[in-house]
């Protein structure tokens, strides 16, 4: 068992479960969120992104779903141990099953976000849990966008963290569902490297030009040290 220490909460992570990762933490810190309302974290894993959303939004209620029962249980335990337990709810449900639980409601959520699986064409991992978490056979941003088309409020946002090479496909799929790129942050490990990840946010409002930003994680002049921009971004979450 591992314990990841954040400023206001700890994330307990069983060795057999999905780890807390940089992708999820980046999404939790970078995405634009409303001050309150109802939010949905799809594929929550340990619950880290939902916890960060609850910390950032004092009046928000966050539902977090995961098809993997141990992950959903782990998220529920992390939520219960956090300062925002009453506003965080973990569910061991697929997106389809969760949709059924909404019983025909429409425009439910102010924000929907996910660190979804993305290895469409890679070899399947023999570990079934890792396969579910990493491959689009279990869930994809396409399914999440289809869900958001029905259940995101008119002024709401849907946000993803994904590999940069998915940018064109993601934007094309979003447009087919009536969503337009509002903001994209391209994430580089160092200034000279190509972006490896992106945080992309979509709304129903067509913009003349989406907001485009870059984030560099590591300072090439200092060994194993974050850039000032990255450190500032994480200052409300990390203990050091």
N, C-alpha and C positions, 0 to 999 in steps of 0.2 A: 504494500500500500504506500502511495506517495501522498504528501500534503503540499499543495501549492499555496504559499502565503501571499495574499493580497492585503491591502491596507485595512479593509473593513470586513473581510471575510476570508476563510480558508476553503480551498477546494480539495476535498478528499477524493483520491483517484485510485481505485483498485488496480493492481498490476495487470489484470486481464482485460481491463476496459480501455476505451479510447483515451488518449492522454490529452491534457490541456496543451494547446498548440498556439503558435504565434498567429496563425490565420484567424482563429476565433477571437483572440484578444484584440487583434487589429480591427476586426469588424465591430466588436463591442465598444472600442474607443473612438473609431472614426465616423461611424454612421450618424447621420442627423436624426434626432428623435424628437417627438413632441414632448411637451412638458408632462402630459398625463394621458389618460385614455387606456385602451386595451391593446396589447401587443402579443405577437405570436413568434416564438422561436422554434423553427422546424429542424428536427434532428439535433436536439439540444446536447447530447453527449453528457458531459459532467455538469452541464448547466452554467458554464462560465459566462457565455454571452448574455443569457437571461439575467444573471446576477449583476453584470455590469450595467445592463439596461435599467434594472431596478434601482441601482445606486445613482445613476445619472438622472432618473426621472422620478421625483419624489411622489408623484400622484398616479403613477402608472401601475396597471395590473398586467402581469406577464404570464401567459400560458406557454408551456414548453413541452413539446412532444418528441418522443423517440420510439421507434419500432422495436428497439432492443431493450428487453426488460431489465437486465442489469444496469444499463446506462440510465434508464428512466428512474430506477430505484436510487441510483447514486445521485442523480440530479435532485431527487426529492429530499434526500438526506442533506445535501449541501444547502438546499433552500431552507430547510428547517433550522439549520444552524446559523443562518445569516440574519442580519438585522432587519431584513425585509420579508420575513417568512410569510406574513399574511398577504403579501401581494404577488407571491410566486407560486405557480401550480404546475406540477409535473404530471404528465400523462403517458402511460405506456400504450401508445396508439400509432398506427400508420396515419398518413395524411388523409387517406380515404375514410378511415374509421373516425377520425376526428371531425371530418366534414359531416358525417352522418350525425354526430353528436350535436351539431349546430342546429339541426332540425329546421332547415330551410331559412334560417336567418340570412339577411343580406347586409353588406357593408358593415361588418362587425369590427374590423381592426383599424387602428390608427397607424400601425406599423407592423410589417411582417419581415423577418430577417432570417438568414440561414447561412451556415457554412456547409454547403451540401456536398455530396459525393461528386467526383468529377472524372474518374478514370474510365471513361467510356470504352476505350480500346485496349486497356492493359490486361494482363493475365489475371485471372481470378485468384485471390489469395485463399489458400486452403483453410485458413481460420475464418469460419463463417461470420463471426461478428465483425472482423476487419473488412471482409468482403462487403457486408451490408453498409458499413460506414464509408467505404471508399469508392464503390461502384454505383453507376446510375441504374443498375438493375433493381435497386431497392427504392430509389427516390432520385429525382433530378430537379434542376432549376426549372425545367419545362413544366413539371407537375406543380411546382410551387407558384409559378406565374399563372398557370391555369386556375389554381385555387385563389390567388390574389385577385384575378379578374372578377371573381364573384364576391369575395369577402373583404376586400380592402376598401376603406372609405374613400370617397371621391378625392379628398385632399391628402390621403395617406401615402406612405412610401413603402416600397419593397426593396430590400438591400441584400446583397450577396458578397461574399469573399470567394474568389475563384482564381485559377491560374490565368495569367494575362492572355494566353493564346485562345481563351474562350470568349474574348471580348466581342468579336463580330457575331459569333453564333448567339451569344446571350442577347445582344442588342436586337438582332433580327427576330429572335423568339419573343422578346418583350414587345416589340412593335406589333407583332401578330396578335398580341393580347391587349393592345391598346395602351401600352406603357412606353414612355420615352425616357431616355437617359437624362437624368437630372444632374448627376455628379459622379465623377470617377476619380479615384485616387490610385495611381500606379505605384506599386511598391518595389523598390530596388534594395538589394542587400547592401551594395556600395554604389557610389556615383557612376562608376564606369560600367557596371553590369546592366544588362537589359532588365526591364521589370519582370518579375516572376509571379507576382500576385497583383490583384486589383480588388478594390472595394468599389462596387458599382451600385448606385441608387437610382431607382426609377419612380416616376410619378405619371399621372394621367395627363399632365400638362406638357404640351410640346414647346420646347425652348428653342430659340434661334441658335444658341450655342450652350452645350452642357458645361458645367464647371469642371475643369480638368486640373488635377493637382498631382504632384509627385511627393513621395516620401522615401527617404533613404534611411535605412535602419542602422547601419554600422559606420563608424567614423574610420576611414582608411588610415588616418594618421595616428590612431591610438588602438592598440591591440585589444580586441574583445570589448570595445566600449561603444555604447549607443551614441548616435548623433544627438545633439542638443534637441533637435526637433522631435525625435522619437522619444527621448527621455521626458520632455515636457508633456507630450501626448499621454504618456503612461503614468505621469506623476500622481494622478488622483487614484491610481489603482495599485501600483506596485509598492512594496515596502521599501525598496531601495533601487 
